[in-house]
Amino acid sequence: MRVQRRRLGEPGRGRGRGPGRRLGAAAAGIGTALALTALSGCSGHTPLSKDKDVTLHVVAADYGDAKTGNSSTGYWDSVADAFEKDNPHITVDVQVVDWDHVDDTVDSMVKAGKAPDIAQIGSYADYAAKGLLYSADDLFTISQQADFLSSLAAAGSVNRVQYGLPWVSSSRLFFYNKTLFANAGIKKAPATWDELAKDARKLKADGVKEPYGLPLGTEEAQAETLMWMLGAGGGYTDTVNDYTFDSAANVTAFKFLKNDLVGKGLTGSGDPATTNRRDVFADFLAGKVGMLNGHPTLLAQAKAAHIDVGVAPLPGLKGPANDTLGVADWMMAFKQKDDHLDADSAFLRYVYSAQNSRKFLDEYGLLPVTTSVLDQMQADPKEADMRQFLVQLPRAVFYPVNKTSWGPVSDQVKKTIGKAVHGDPAQVLNSLQRFAVSQTGK
């Protein structure tokens, strides 16, 4: 009998997280191999008996917008319907939940002993650490796993075993309003921080309310923070994934923000420490912001708002930043008393097929997680606007989501990093370092 798919709350927005490692080359294969949806097991597992009916309970985040009515429910309904036609012994019940509640929804289900079979949410590390998840080895063949972009596979791994399956990704670039730049006599995007500060002064002199939009409020301060750290050659972690909040490079980044931008009144009349990204983006779309850091969705929104927008690599301390921020959201399969592994595997293989992946990415302006789809999109003339974000993926650095401590550490960044543009940056970063170290191993 058909199980009705459900949706809770209002549509939310995608959020991404991932570790501080660059993307590398990965073997191709998932684009074609995952298109096979037969109920054959993988990694030596016995195929599911066709005499046994299985219902998979799936919880997924809503990437849609209430204003446009493009809830992710439509995507999951169509994918589940098509899958069920080919696999009549599997029913897929998808519950789509807004981003403000989806993580808590899954957490409550797990604590009540009613974990979903599959969840697509913001983080996986806590569940992996508790032994609640199937590994990618359980769900995919070696060739299929190899098609995941290598740093995303690493981001999904705990003790070198991959439990988190990257679902979508995104990268960030520097945005600027060409009209405001031209009016202020600025001919090109800044490549260094000194050039950025100089351009901000020109914009302010020409009457621009927010020369640089600096969102360090609680919505997504961890993103803006990391982009500035990367511009100085810093970051949240080092090559062995230890926290490095108090590094000299990170202190340099926040001294620049405090002294050369905020202290000079170049970030608008509001307080950057309490300004959220959504507000800065809205001001940019209203033509009030000269420049800011943005993602692919903002580019589409700016064009729709008739903003003459320019896009460039992130400016850095001495030249364009070597790295940029990458974000990712995650899929995971929970172990159940009634073993649904083979059904999980069959559905995930179907969902990760190139066709179904592209359908979701195209709907929401997001970037791929596999080499095969990345290559496919780069070669597609329709993806001209996305290509500049796609080419940044090899230089993307992700949040350290494979650390179980990252959740509380990220929350602490959101709550306190704004103080660094008013007080002593070194002191604020030292405090964050002590907090991060205290969370390690919990």
Secondary structure as UniProt FT lines:
FT   STRAND          6..8
FT   HELIX           30..33
FT   TURN            34..35
FT   TURN            43..44
FT   TURN            50..51
FT   STRAND          54..62
FT   TURN            66..69
FT   HELIX           73..86
FT   TURN            88..89
FT   STRAND          90..98
FT   TURN            99..101
FT   HELIX           102..111
FT   TURN            112..113
FT   STRAND          118..121
FT   HELIX           125..129
FT   TURN            130..131
FT   HELIX           136..139
FT   HELIX           142..146
FT   HELIX           150..155
FT   STRAND          157..158
FT   TURN            159..160
FT   STRAND          161..162
FT   STRAND          165..171
FT   STRAND          173..177
FT   HELIX           178..183
FT   TURN            184..185
FT   HELIX           193..205
FT   TURN            206..207
FT   STRAND          210..212
FT   TURN            218..220
FT   HELIX           221..231
FT   TURN            232..233
FT   TURN            239..240
FT   TURN            245..246
FT   HELIX           248..256
FT   HELIX           257..262
FT   TURN            263..265
FT   HELIX           272..274
FT   HELIX           277..285
FT   TURN            286..287
FT   STRAND          289..294
FT   HELIX           296..304
FT   TURN            305..306
FT   STRAND          309..312
FT   STRAND          324..334
FT   HELIX           341..351
FT   HELIX           354..364
FT   HELIX           371..378
FT   HELIX           381..383
FT   HELIX           384..390
FT   TURN            391..392
FT   HELIX           393..395
FT   STRAND          396..397
FT   TURN            401..402
FT   TURN            404..405
FT   HELIX           406..416
FT   HELIX           417..421
FT   HELIX           425..439
FT   TURN            440..441
//
